[in-house]
Amino acid sequence: MRVENRVPGGDVNPYLAVAGMIAAGIDGIEKKMTLEPRFDGNAYALETDRVPNTLQMARDLWVNSAWAKEAFGERVHKHYTHMVDTDLAQFNKAVTDFELIRGFERY
């Protein structure tokens, strides 16, 4: 058996990350999944699915993931969805320096 684990970023919630890794490992073992062959080279040059690069994209994947709901339970899934929705609402209300400068440039 070969196991592969990618270390997440330093900004990750360690409890959520470890729980997710354990749940994913168990899911893979139960479904008898096989890993892709090892890749050597520039992964950024590949035409393949990408990790979401915005909080909104990550939120949408999380909300629509039946696997996440099953792995973490409905209550935890709803809690993190609410937390991210709150963060996104605050983020979307903020006016950035770019928006202020760009607005003045136009008028």
Order of alpha helices (4+ residues) and beta strands (2+ residues): alpha-alpha-alpha-alpha-alpha
